[in-house]
Amino acid sequence: IKPKGGTRLDKKYWVPAIERADKVLDLIAYRPNKYRLIDLSKKLEINKSSLFSLLNTLESLEWVKKDKDDTYSLGMRFGLFSTLYVSQFDFVDTFLIESEITVSNLGETVQLSVLDGTDILYVAKKEGSSRIQVVSGPGMRFPAHATAMGKVLLSQYEYHELEELYAGKKMEAKTPYTIQTLDELWSQIESLKENGYIMEIQEAVEGFVCIGVPIRNNKGEIIAAISVTMLPVNLERKQKQVKKEILDLARRISLKAGYNTIQNI
């Protein structure tokens, strides 16, 4: 048996009743106030009498709520659990764990950063297998406008807020390719809405390209950013895979931070 988390478990320890409850909750969570008992029974192919007992128990425990039209939605206990989970969430440890498979699949270095003013602060790094190493690492700072992660983190601001943030500050050119105007920065930030990522081509360091993606919390707020860094030739060779892997990594970390794509649409 291989549950949602991906870890294989011995079947002798499997509890069918909990699995049925999980299936019910999964349907209700994504389609609240849509399913009645009869609908859930047909959808999940669970006997009505067994499902009645299950739903009655979940309702008594406040895991689900039965509405006036006999449809179900999640109960208040999930709100409590969500708050408690988010309060103990450590995105650095989560990044280090979740990025292992990404780095293994790509062979490229993946990093995590947060925003501090107009700089990013690197907080974690998982090295790839490439012989050419990325020099940035935890504890280092770098101008946000010159990095993919920085642009992603700056995307939380409106244009007028960026004007205030950069008032009296010069956008330093780290390479001949670094953007140096607010309009150029805004244009790249706008691409995040369309693509789900921002690509930076040799703006931070010549000879390297990065793809940055946001990490969001339960409120949909950007709390951090991750990026994959590589040589341009490697990106050309496996661009589709790289984008898929880094987006999937961000999705996994964001989900563990409480982000729900449906709730935050």
CYANA upper distance limits for C-alpha pairs under 8 A (distance plus 0.5 A):
  1 ILE  CA      8 ARG  CA      6.28
  1 ILE  CA      9 LEU  CA      6.11
  1 ILE  CA     10 ASP  CA      7.25
  1 ILE  CA     11 LYS  CA      6.56
  2 LYS  CA      6 GLY  CA      6.38
  2 LYS  CA      7 THR  CA      6.43
  2 LYS  CA      8 ARG  CA      4.99
  2 LYS  CA      9 LEU  CA      6.76
  3 PRO  CA      7 THR  CA      6.95
  3 PRO  CA      8 ARG  CA      7.33
  3 PRO  CA      9 LEU  CA      8.17
  9 LEU  CA     13 TYR  CA      7.97
  9 LEU  CA     14 TRP  CA      8.22
 10 ASP  CA     14 TRP  CA      7.65
 15 VAL  CA     19 GLU  CA      7.02
 16 PRO  CA     20 ARG  CA      6.72
 17 ALA  CA     21 ALA  CA      6.76
 18 ILE  CA     22 ASP  CA      6.60
 19 GLU  CA     23 LYS  CA      6.84
 20 ARG  CA     24 VAL  CA      6.81
 21 ALA  CA     25 LEU  CA      6.63
 21 ALA  CA     54 LEU  CA      7.55
 22 ASP  CA     26 ASP  CA      6.49
 23 LYS  CA     27 LEU  CA      6.88
 23 LYS  CA     44 LEU  CA      8.04
 24 VAL  CA     28 ILE  CA      6.78
 24 VAL  CA     40 LEU  CA      7.74
 24 VAL  CA     44 LEU  CA      8.24
 25 LEU  CA     29 ALA  CA      6.34
 25 LEU  CA     64 VAL  CA      8.33
 25 LEU  CA     74 LEU  CA      7.91
 26 ASP  CA     30 TYR  CA      7.02
 27 LEU  CA     31 ARG  CA      6.53
 27 LEU  CA     32 PRO  CA      8.42
 28 ILE  CA     32 PRO  CA      5.49
 28 ILE  CA     33 ASN  CA      8.00
 28 ILE  CA     34 LYS  CA      8.23
 28 ILE  CA     35 TYR  CA      7.75
 28 ILE  CA     72 TYR  CA      6.98
 28 ILE  CA     73 SER  CA      6.05
 28 ILE  CA     74 LEU  CA      7.06
 29 ALA  CA     73 SER  CA      7.22
 29 ALA  CA     74 LEU  CA      6.63
 30 TYR  CA    262 ILE  CA      7.87
 31 ARG  CA     35 TYR  CA      8.14
 31 ARG  CA     73 SER  CA      8.37
 32 PRO  CA     71 THR  CA      8.35
 32 PRO  CA     72 TYR  CA      6.73
 32 PRO  CA     73 SER  CA      5.04
 32 PRO  CA     74 LEU  CA      7.66
 33 ASN  CA     67 ASP  CA      8.00
 33 ASN  CA     71 THR  CA      5.45
 33 ASN  CA     72 TYR  CA      5.65
 33 ASN  CA     73 SER  CA      5.99
 34 LYS  CA     71 THR  CA      6.41
 34 LYS  CA     72 TYR  CA      7.54
 35 TYR  CA     39 ASP  CA      5.87
 35 TYR  CA     40 LEU  CA      6.49
 35 TYR  CA     71 THR  CA      5.60
 35 TYR  CA     72 TYR  CA      6.66
 36 ARG  CA     40 LEU  CA      6.72
 36 ARG  CA     70 ASP  CA      6.13
 36 ARG  CA     71 THR  CA      4.88
 36 ARG  CA     72 TYR  CA      6.96
 37 LEU  CA     41 SER  CA      6.57
 37 LEU  CA     48 LYS  CA      7.82
 37 LEU  CA     51 LEU  CA      7.84
 37 LEU  CA     52 PHE  CA      7.58
 37 LEU  CA     70 ASP  CA      8.18
 37 LEU  CA     71 THR  CA      7.94
 38 ILE  CA     42 LYS  CA      6.82
 38 ILE  CA     48 LYS  CA      7.49
 39 ASP  CA     43 LYS  CA      6.51
 40 LEU  CA     44 LEU  CA      6.31
 40 LEU  CA     45 GLU  CA      8.27
 40 LEU  CA     46 ILE  CA      8.24
 41 SER  CA     45 GLU  CA      5.84
 41 SER  CA     46 ILE  CA      5.42
 41 SER  CA     47 ASN  CA      6.72
 41 SER  CA     48 LYS  CA      6.25
 41 SER  CA     51 LEU  CA      7.30
 42 LYS  CA     46 ILE  CA      7.51
 46 ILE  CA     50 SER  CA      7.56
 46 ILE  CA     51 LEU  CA      6.80
 47 ASN  CA     51 LEU  CA      6.57
 48 LYS  CA     52 PHE  CA      6.43
 49 SER  CA     53 SER  CA      7.00
 50 SER  CA     54 LEU  CA      6.79
 51 LEU  CA     55 LEU  CA      6.50
 52 PHE  CA     56 ASN  CA      6.47
 53 SER  CA     57 THR  CA      6.68
 54 LEU  CA     58 LEU  CA      6.74
 55 LEU  CA     59 GLU  CA      6.44
 55 LEU  CA     64 VAL  CA      8.12
 56 ASN  CA     60 SER  CA      6.64
 57 THR  CA     61 LEU  CA      6.74
 58 LEU  CA     62 GLU  CA      6.61
 58 LEU  CA     63 TRP  CA      5.59
 58 LEU  CA     64 VAL  CA      6.16
 59 GLU  CA     63 TRP  CA      6.33
 59 GLU  CA     64 VAL  CA      5.36
 59 GLU  CA     65 LYS  CA      6.19
 59 GLU  CA     66 LYS  CA      7.60
 59 GLU  CA     75 GLY  CA      7.99
 61 LEU  CA     77 ARG  CA      8.36
 62 GLU  CA     75 GLY  CA      5.47
 62 GLU  CA     76 MET  CA      6.54
 62 GLU  CA     77 ARG  CA      6.16
 63 TRP  CA     74 LEU  CA      6.52
 63 TRP  CA     75 GLY  CA      5.01
 63 TRP  CA     76 MET  CA      7.20
 63 TRP  CA     77 ARG  CA      5.97
 63 TRP  CA     78 PHE  CA      6.92
 64 VAL  CA     72 TYR  CA      7.09
 64 VAL  CA     73 SER  CA      6.18
 64 VAL  CA     74 LEU  CA      4.83
 64 VAL  CA     75 GLY  CA      4.51
 64 VAL  CA     76 MET  CA      8.14
 65 LYS  CA     72 TYR  CA      6.09
 65 LYS  CA     73 SER  CA      5.79
 65 LYS  CA     74 LEU  CA      6.29
 65 LYS  CA     75 GLY  CA      5.38
 66 LYS  CA     70 ASP  CA      6.31
 66 LYS  CA     71 THR  CA      6.33
 66 LYS  CA     72 TYR  CA      5.20
 66 LYS  CA     73 SER  CA      7.20
 67 ASP  CA     71 THR  CA      6.03
 67 ASP  CA     72 TYR  CA      6.61
 67 ASP  CA     73 SER  CA      8.18
 74 LEU  CA     78 PHE  CA      7.33
 75 GLY  CA     79 GLY  CA      8.13
 76 MET  CA     80 LEU  CA      7.21
 77 ARG  CA     81 PHE  CA      6.67
 78 PHE  CA     82 SER  CA      6.37
 79 GLY  CA     83 THR  CA      6.78
 80 LEU  CA     84 LEU  CA      6.78
 81 PHE  CA     85 TYR  CA      6.48
 82 SER  CA     86 VAL  CA      6.64
 82 SER  CA    258 GLY  CA      7.43
 83 THR  CA     87 SER  CA      6.73
 84 LEU  CA     88 GLN  CA      7.13
 85 TYR  CA     89 PHE  CA      6.74
 85 TYR  CA    258 GLY  CA      8.28
 86 VAL  CA    218 ASN  CA      8.04
 86 VAL  CA    257 ALA  CA      6.44
 86 VAL  CA    258 GLY  CA      6.74
 89 PHE  CA    256 LYS  CA      8.03
 89 PHE  CA    257 ALA  CA      6.75
 90 ASP  CA     94 THR  CA      6.76
 91 PHE  CA     95 PHE  CA      6.32
 91 PHE  CA    253 ILE  CA      7.66
 91 PHE  CA    257 ALA  CA      7.76
 92 VAL  CA     96 LEU  CA      6.77
 92 VAL  CA    112 LEU  CA      8.26
 92 VAL  CA    123 VAL  CA      7.86
 92 VAL  CA    124 ALA  CA      7.01
 93 ASP  CA     97 ILE  CA      6.77
 94 THR  CA     98 GLU  CA      6.42
 94 THR  CA    253 ILE  CA      7.04
 94 THR  CA    256 LYS  CA      8.45
 95 PHE  CA     99 SER  CA      6.13
 95 PHE  CA    112 LEU  CA      7.97
 95 PHE  CA    124 ALA  CA      8.28
 95 PHE  CA    253 ILE  CA      7.12
 96 LEU  CA    100 GLU  CA      7.21
 96 LEU  CA    124 ALA  CA      7.90
 96 LEU  CA    125 LYS  CA      8.05
 96 LEU  CA    126 LYS  CA      7.33
 98 GLU  CA    102 THR  CA      7.92
 98 GLU  CA    249 LEU  CA      7.29
 98 GLU  CA    252 ARG  CA      7.92
 98 GLU  CA    253 ILE  CA      7.68
 99 SER  CA    103 VAL  CA      6.56
 99 SER  CA    110 VAL  CA      7.72
 99 SER  CA    126 LYS  CA      7.44
 99 SER  CA    249 LEU  CA      7.17
100 GLU  CA    104 SER  CA      6.56
100 GLU  CA    126 LYS  CA      7.87
101 ILE  CA    105 ASN  CA      6.57
102 THR  CA    106 LEU  CA      6.63
102 THR  CA    245 GLU  CA      6.58
102 THR  CA    246 ILE  CA      7.69
102 THR  CA    249 LEU  CA      7.40
103 VAL  CA    107 GLY  CA      5.64
103 VAL  CA    108 GLU  CA      6.17
103 VAL  CA    109 THR  CA      6.96
103 VAL  CA    110 VAL  CA      7.30
103 VAL  CA    126 LYS  CA      7.66
103 VAL  CA    127 GLU  CA      7.82
103 VAL  CA    128 GLY  CA      6.17
104 SER  CA    128 GLY  CA      7.98
106 LEU  CA    128 GLY  CA      8.19
106 LEU  CA    241 GLN  CA      8.37
106 LEU  CA    242 VAL  CA      7.32
106 LEU  CA    245 GLU  CA      8.34
107 GLY  CA    128 GLY  CA      5.17
107 GLY  CA    129 SER  CA      5.44
107 GLY  CA    130 SER  CA      6.91
108 GLU  CA    127 GLU  CA      7.39
108 GLU  CA    128 GLY  CA      4.57
108 GLU  CA    129 SER  CA      6.84
108 GLU  CA    130 SER  CA      6.91
108 GLU  CA    228 VAL  CA      7.16
108 GLU  CA    229 THR  CA      7.01
108 GLU  CA    230 MET  CA      6.71
109 THR  CA    125 LYS  CA      7.86
109 THR  CA    126 LYS  CA      6.29
109 THR  CA    127 GLU  CA      5.02
109 THR  CA    128 GLY  CA      4.73
109 THR  CA    129 SER  CA      8.27
109 THR  CA    134 VAL  CA      7.73
109 THR  CA    228 VAL  CA      6.24
109 THR  CA    229 THR  CA      6.18
109 THR  CA    230 MET  CA      7.73
110 VAL  CA    125 LYS  CA      6.46
110 VAL  CA    126 LYS  CA      5.83
110 VAL  CA    127 GLU  CA      7.09
110 VAL  CA    128 GLY  CA      7.85
110 VAL  CA    226 ILE  CA      7.46
110 VAL  CA    227 SER  CA      6.06
110 VAL  CA    228 VAL  CA      4.96
110 VAL  CA    229 THR  CA      7.00
111 GLN  CA    122 TYR  CA      7.82
111 GLN  CA    123 VAL  CA      8.36
111 GLN  CA    124 ALA  CA      6.30
111 GLN  CA    125 LYS  CA      4.86
111 GLN  CA    126 LYS  CA      6.77
111 GLN  CA    137 GLY  CA      8.34
111 GLN  CA    226 ILE  CA      5.95
111 GLN  CA    227 SER  CA      5.92
111 GLN  CA    228 VAL  CA      7.09
112 LEU  CA    122 TYR  CA      6.54
112 LEU  CA    123 VAL  CA      6.28
112 LEU  CA    124 ALA  CA      5.60
112 LEU  CA    125 LYS  CA      6.77
112 LEU  CA    224 ALA  CA      7.55
112 LEU  CA    225 ALA  CA      6.26
112 LEU  CA    226 ILE  CA      4.97
112 LEU  CA    227 SER  CA      7.26
113 SER  CA    120 ILE  CA      6.69
113 SER  CA    121 LEU  CA      5.87
113 SER  CA    122 TYR  CA      4.83
113 SER  CA    123 VAL  CA      5.75
113 SER  CA    124 ALA  CA      7.49
113 SER  CA    149 MET  CA      7.52
113 SER  CA    224 ALA  CA      6.30
113 SER  CA    225 ALA  CA      6.00
113 SER  CA    226 ILE  CA      6.94
114 VAL  CA    120 ILE  CA      6.10
114 VAL  CA    121 LEU  CA      5.92
114 VAL  CA    122 TYR  CA      7.25
114 VAL  CA    123 VAL  CA      7.74
114 VAL  CA    153 LEU  CA      7.79
114 VAL  CA    223 ILE  CA      7.51
114 VAL  CA    224 ALA  CA      5.29
114 VAL  CA    225 ALA  CA      6.96
115 LEU  CA    119 ASP  CA      6.56
115 LEU  CA    120 ILE  CA      5.06
115 LEU  CA    121 LEU  CA      6.73
115 LEU  CA    144 ALA  CA      8.13
115 LEU  CA    150 GLY  CA      7.50
115 LEU  CA    153 LEU  CA      6.70
115 LEU  CA    154 LEU  CA      8.28
115 LEU  CA    224 ALA  CA      7.81
116 ASP  CA    120 ILE  CA      6.17
116 ASP  CA    121 LEU  CA      7.08
117 GLY  CA    165 LEU  CA      8.16
118 THR  CA    143 PRO  CA      6.71
118 THR  CA    144 ALA  CA      6.09
118 THR  CA    145 HIS  CA      8.05
118 THR  CA    165 LEU  CA      7.83
118 THR  CA    166 TYR  CA      8.01
119 ASP  CA    141 ARG  CA      6.75
119 ASP  CA    142 PHE  CA      5.89
119 ASP  CA    143 PRO  CA      4.90
119 ASP  CA    144 ALA  CA      5.11
119 ASP  CA    145 HIS  CA      8.43
119 ASP  CA    150 GLY  CA      7.69
120 ILE  CA    141 ARG  CA      6.06
120 ILE  CA    142 PHE  CA      5.99
120 ILE  CA    143 PRO  CA      6.80
120 ILE  CA    144 ALA  CA      5.80
120 ILE  CA    149 MET  CA      8.18
120 ILE  CA    150 GLY  CA      6.35
121 LEU  CA    138 PRO  CA      8.01
121 LEU  CA    139 GLY  CA      6.87
121 LEU  CA    140 MET  CA      6.40
121 LEU  CA    141 ARG  CA      5.17
121 LEU  CA    142 PHE  CA      7.38
122 TYR  CA    136 SER  CA      8.11
122 TYR  CA    137 GLY  CA      6.39
122 TYR  CA    138 PRO  CA      5.17
122 TYR  CA    139 GLY  CA      6.08
122 TYR  CA    140 MET  CA      6.04
122 TYR  CA    141 ARG  CA      6.85
123 VAL  CA    137 GLY  CA      7.82
123 VAL  CA    138 PRO  CA      4.91
123 VAL  CA    139 GLY  CA      6.54
124 ALA  CA    137 GLY  CA      7.36
124 ALA  CA    138 PRO  CA      5.66
125 LYS  CA    137 GLY  CA      6.69
125 LYS  CA    138 PRO  CA      7.17
127 GLU  CA    133 GLN  CA      8.33
134 VAL  CA    229 THR  CA      8.09
136 SER  CA    140 MET  CA      7.02
142 PHE  CA    146 ALA  CA      8.34
142 PHE  CA    147 THR  CA      8.36
143 PRO  CA    147 THR  CA      7.65
143 PRO  CA    150 GLY  CA      7.86
143 PRO  CA    172 GLU  CA      8.23
144 ALA  CA    148 ALA  CA      8.43
144 ALA  CA    149 MET  CA      7.74
144 ALA  CA    150 GLY  CA      4.33
144 ALA  CA    151 LYS  CA      6.65
144 ALA  CA    153 LEU  CA      8.46
144 ALA  CA    154 LEU  CA      8.04
145 HIS  CA    150 GLY  CA      6.34
145 HIS  CA    151 LYS  CA      6.25
145 HIS  CA    171 MET  CA      7.62
145 HIS  CA    179 ILE  CA      7.74
145 HIS  CA    185 LEU  CA      7.24
146 ALA  CA    150 GLY  CA      7.56
146 ALA  CA    151 LYS  CA      8.12
146 ALA  CA    173 ALA  CA      8.19
146 ALA  CA    174 LYS  CA      7.66
146 ALA  CA    178 THR  CA      6.34
146 ALA  CA    179 ILE  CA      7.32
146 ALA  CA    200 GLU  CA      8.28
146 ALA  CA    203 GLU  CA      5.96
146 ALA  CA    204 ALA  CA      5.73
147 THR  CA    151 LYS  CA      6.80
147 THR  CA    200 GLU  CA      6.74
147 THR  CA    203 GLU  CA      7.26
147 THR  CA    204 ALA  CA      6.25
147 THR  CA    210 CYS  CA      8.13
148 ALA  CA    152 VAL  CA      6.82
148 ALA  CA    198 ILE  CA      6.24
148 ALA  CA    199 MET  CA      6.29
148 ALA  CA    200 GLU  CA      5.54
148 ALA  CA    210 CYS  CA      6.50
148 ALA  CA    211 ILE  CA      6.37
148 ALA  CA    212 GLY  CA      5.22
148 ALA  CA    227 SER  CA      7.54
149 MET  CA    153 LEU  CA      6.69
149 MET  CA    198 ILE  CA      8.30
149 MET  CA    211 ILE  CA      8.18
149 MET  CA    212 GLY  CA      5.25
149 MET  CA    213 VAL  CA      7.32
149 MET  CA    214 PRO  CA      8.23
149 MET  CA    225 ALA  CA      5.90
149 MET  CA    226 ILE  CA      6.71
149 MET  CA    227 SER  CA      6.65
150 GLY  CA    154 LEU  CA      6.56
150 GLY  CA    225 ALA  CA      8.30
151 LYS  CA    155 SER  CA      6.70
151 LYS  CA    185 LEU  CA      7.77
151 LYS  CA    188 GLN  CA      7.93
151 LYS  CA    189 ILE  CA      6.60
151 LYS  CA    198 ILE  CA      7.73
152 VAL  CA    156 GLN  CA      8.29
152 VAL  CA    189 ILE  CA      7.23
152 VAL  CA    192 LEU  CA      7.82
152 VAL  CA    197 TYR  CA      8.03
152 VAL  CA    198 ILE  CA      7.08
152 VAL  CA    212 GLY  CA      6.95
152 VAL  CA    213 VAL  CA      6.94
152 VAL  CA    214 PRO  CA      6.57
152 VAL  CA    225 ALA  CA      7.19
153 LEU  CA    214 PRO  CA      7.56
153 LEU  CA    222 ILE  CA      7.32
153 LEU  CA    223 ILE  CA      8.44
153 LEU  CA    224 ALA  CA      7.30
153 LEU  CA    225 ALA  CA      6.95
154 LEU  CA    162 LEU  CA      8.36
154 LEU  CA    189 ILE  CA      8.14
155 SER  CA    189 ILE  CA      6.09
155 SER  CA    190 GLU  CA      8.40
155 SER  CA    192 LEU  CA      8.46
156 GLN  CA    221 GLU  CA      8.34
156 GLN  CA    222 ILE  CA      7.33
157 TYR  CA    161 GLU  CA      6.21
157 TYR  CA    162 LEU  CA      6.70
158 GLU  CA    162 LEU  CA      6.90
159 TYR  CA    163 GLU  CA      6.87
159 TYR  CA    186 TRP  CA      7.56
160 HIS  CA    164 GLU  CA      6.96
161 GLU  CA    165 LEU  CA      6.63
162 LEU  CA    166 TYR  CA      6.54
162 LEU  CA    182 LEU  CA      8.23
163 GLU  CA    167 ALA  CA      6.30
163 GLU  CA    182 LEU  CA      7.99
166 TYR  CA    170 LYS  CA      7.94
170 LYS  CA    180 GLN  CA      8.27
171 MET  CA    179 ILE  CA      8.15
171 MET  CA    180 GLN  CA      5.59
171 MET  CA    181 THR  CA      7.49
172 GLU  CA    178 THR  CA      8.44
172 GLU  CA    180 GLN  CA      7.27
173 ALA  CA    177 TYR  CA      8.17
173 ALA  CA    178 THR  CA      5.65
173 ALA  CA    179 ILE  CA      7.48
173 ALA  CA    180 GLN  CA      7.05
173 ALA  CA    203 GLU  CA      8.45
174 LYS  CA    178 THR  CA      6.52
174 LYS  CA    203 GLU  CA      7.07
174 LYS  CA    204 ALA  CA      6.23
174 LYS  CA    205 VAL  CA      7.55
175 THR  CA    202 GLN  CA      7.68
175 THR  CA    203 GLU  CA      6.17
175 THR  CA    204 ALA  CA      6.94
175 THR  CA    205 VAL  CA      6.96
175 THR  CA    206 GLU  CA      6.90
176 PRO  CA    203 GLU  CA      7.89
177 TYR  CA    201 ILE  CA      8.07
177 TYR  CA    202 GLN  CA      6.69
177 TYR  CA    203 GLU  CA      5.44
178 THR  CA    202 GLN  CA      7.96
178 THR  CA    203 GLU  CA      4.68
178 THR  CA    204 ALA  CA      7.33
179 ILE  CA    184 GLU  CA      6.72
179 ILE  CA    185 LEU  CA      7.29
179 ILE  CA    203 GLU  CA      7.73
180 GLN  CA    184 GLU  CA      7.72
180 GLN  CA    185 LEU  CA      8.35
181 THR  CA    185 LEU  CA      6.94
182 LEU  CA    186 TRP  CA      6.55
183 ASP  CA    187 SER  CA      6.63
184 GLU  CA    188 GLN  CA      6.99
185 LEU  CA    189 ILE  CA      6.72
186 TRP  CA    190 GLU  CA      6.61
187 SER  CA    191 SER  CA      7.26
188 GLN  CA    192 LEU  CA      7.75
188 GLN  CA    198 ILE  CA      7.37
189 ILE  CA    193 LYS  CA      8.28
189 ILE  CA    198 ILE  CA      7.66
190 GLU  CA    194 GLU  CA      7.86
191 SER  CA    195 ASN  CA      6.52
191 SER  CA    196 GLY  CA      8.22
191 SER  CA    197 TYR  CA      7.91
191 SER  CA    198 ILE  CA      7.06
192 LEU  CA    196 GLY  CA      5.33
192 LEU  CA    197 TYR  CA      5.46
192 LEU  CA    198 ILE  CA      6.05
193 LYS  CA    197 TYR  CA      8.43
196 GLY  CA    213 VAL  CA      7.28
196 GLY  CA    247 LEU  CA      8.14
197 TYR  CA    211 ILE  CA      7.08
197 TYR  CA    212 GLY  CA      6.07
197 TYR  CA    213 VAL  CA      5.31
197 TYR  CA    214 PRO  CA      8.04
197 TYR  CA    247 LEU  CA      8.15
198 ILE  CA    211 ILE  CA      6.19
198 ILE  CA    212 GLY  CA      5.71
198 ILE  CA    213 VAL  CA      7.20
199 MET  CA    209 VAL  CA      7.91
199 MET  CA    210 CYS  CA      6.27
199 MET  CA    211 ILE  CA      4.95
199 MET  CA    212 GLY  CA      6.84
200 GLU  CA    204 ALA  CA      8.44
200 GLU  CA    209 VAL  CA      6.21
200 GLU  CA    210 CYS  CA      5.65
200 GLU  CA    211 ILE  CA      6.79
200 GLU  CA    212 GLY  CA      8.43
201 ILE  CA    208 PHE  CA      7.29
201 ILE  CA    209 VAL  CA      5.04
201 ILE  CA    210 CYS  CA      7.07
202 GLN  CA    206 GLU  CA      5.14
202 GLN  CA    207 GLY  CA      6.36
202 GLN  CA    208 PHE  CA      5.71
202 GLN  CA    209 VAL  CA      5.89
203 GLU  CA    209 VAL  CA      8.45
204 ALA  CA    208 PHE  CA      8.40
207 GLY  CA    231 LEU  CA      6.69
207 GLY  CA    232 PRO  CA      7.42
208 PHE  CA    229 THR  CA      7.19
208 PHE  CA    230 MET  CA      6.07
208 PHE  CA    231 LEU  CA      5.36
208 PHE  CA    232 PRO  CA      6.66
209 VAL  CA    229 THR  CA      6.28
209 VAL  CA    230 MET  CA      6.12
209 VAL  CA    231 LEU  CA      6.62
209 VAL  CA    232 PRO  CA      6.40
209 VAL  CA    235 LEU  CA      8.31
210 CYS  CA    227 SER  CA      6.75
210 CYS  CA    228 VAL  CA      6.04
210 CYS  CA    229 THR  CA      4.98
210 CYS  CA    230 MET  CA      7.07
211 ILE  CA    227 SER  CA      5.76
211 ILE  CA    228 VAL  CA      6.04
211 ILE  CA    229 THR  CA      7.37
211 ILE  CA    243 LYS  CA      8.10
211 ILE  CA    246 ILE  CA      8.42
212 GLY  CA    225 ALA  CA      7.13
212 GLY  CA    226 ILE  CA      6.11
212 GLY  CA    227 SER  CA      4.70
212 GLY  CA    228 VAL  CA      7.36
213 VAL  CA    225 ALA  CA      6.13
213 VAL  CA    226 ILE  CA      5.98
213 VAL  CA    227 SER  CA      6.75
213 VAL  CA    246 ILE  CA      7.70
213 VAL  CA    247 LEU  CA      7.10
213 VAL  CA    250 ALA  CA      7.02
214 PRO  CA    222 ILE  CA      6.55
214 PRO  CA    223 ILE  CA      8.19
214 PRO  CA    224 ALA  CA      6.65
214 PRO  CA    225 ALA  CA      4.93
214 PRO  CA    226 ILE  CA      6.96
214 PRO  CA    250 ALA  CA      7.12
215 ILE  CA    222 ILE  CA      6.09
215 ILE  CA    223 ILE  CA      6.38
215 ILE  CA    224 ALA  CA      5.59
215 ILE  CA    225 ALA  CA      5.84
215 ILE  CA    226 ILE  CA      7.72
215 ILE  CA    250 ALA  CA      6.20
215 ILE  CA    251 ARG  CA      8.04
215 ILE  CA    253 ILE  CA      7.30
215 ILE  CA    254 SER  CA      5.78
216 ARG  CA    220 GLY  CA      5.77
216 ARG  CA    221 GLU  CA      5.62
216 ARG  CA    222 ILE  CA      4.93
216 ARG  CA    223 ILE  CA      6.11
216 ARG  CA    224 ALA  CA      7.68
216 ARG  CA    254 SER  CA      5.63
216 ARG  CA    257 ALA  CA      7.51
216 ARG  CA    259 TYR  CA      6.53
217 ASN  CA    221 GLU  CA      6.02
217 ASN  CA    222 ILE  CA      7.18
217 ASN  CA    223 ILE  CA      7.04
217 ASN  CA    254 SER  CA      6.58
217 ASN  CA    255 LEU  CA      8.35
217 ASN  CA    257 ALA  CA      5.49
217 ASN  CA    258 GLY  CA      5.98
217 ASN  CA    259 TYR  CA      5.40
218 ASN  CA    257 ALA  CA      6.77
218 ASN  CA    258 GLY  CA      4.65
218 ASN  CA    259 TYR  CA      4.61
218 ASN  CA    260 ASN  CA      7.21
219 LYS  CA    258 GLY  CA      8.45
219 LYS  CA    259 TYR  CA      7.29
219 LYS  CA    264 ASN  CA      7.88
220 GLY  CA    259 TYR  CA      6.61
220 GLY  CA    260 ASN  CA      8.35
220 GLY  CA    264 ASN  CA      6.49
226 ILE  CA    246 ILE  CA      8.39
226 ILE  CA    250 ALA  CA      7.60
227 SER  CA    246 ILE  CA      7.64
228 VAL  CA    242 VAL  CA      8.42
228 VAL  CA    246 ILE  CA      7.39
230 MET  CA    234 ASN  CA      6.92
230 MET  CA    235 LEU  CA      7.26
231 LEU  CA    235 LEU  CA      7.07
232 PRO  CA    236 GLU  CA      6.81
233 VAL  CA    237 ARG  CA      6.82
234 ASN  CA    238 LYS  CA      6.78
234 ASN  CA    239 GLN  CA      8.26
235 LEU  CA    239 GLN  CA      5.32
235 LEU  CA    242 VAL  CA      7.84
238 LYS  CA    242 VAL  CA      6.62
239 GLN  CA    243 LYS  CA      6.72
240 LYS  CA    244 LYS  CA      6.78
241 GLN  CA    245 GLU  CA      6.54
242 VAL  CA    246 ILE  CA      6.69
243 LYS  CA    247 LEU  CA      6.53
244 LYS  CA    248 ASP  CA      6.55
245 GLU  CA    249 LEU  CA      6.64
246 ILE  CA    250 ALA  CA      6.77
247 LEU  CA    251 ARG  CA      6.69
248 ASP  CA    252 ARG  CA      6.73
249 LEU  CA    253 ILE  CA      6.81
250 ALA  CA    254 SER  CA      6.43
251 ARG  CA    255 LEU  CA      6.54
252 ARG  CA    256 LYS  CA      6.94
253 ILE  CA    257 ALA  CA      6.82
254 SER  CA    258 GLY  CA      6.96
254 SER  CA    259 TYR  CA      5.81
255 LEU  CA    259 TYR  CA      5.31
255 LEU  CA    260 ASN  CA      6.88
259 TYR  CA    264 ASN  CA      8.17
260 ASN  CA    264 ASN  CA      6.65
261 THR  CA    265 ILE  CA      6.61
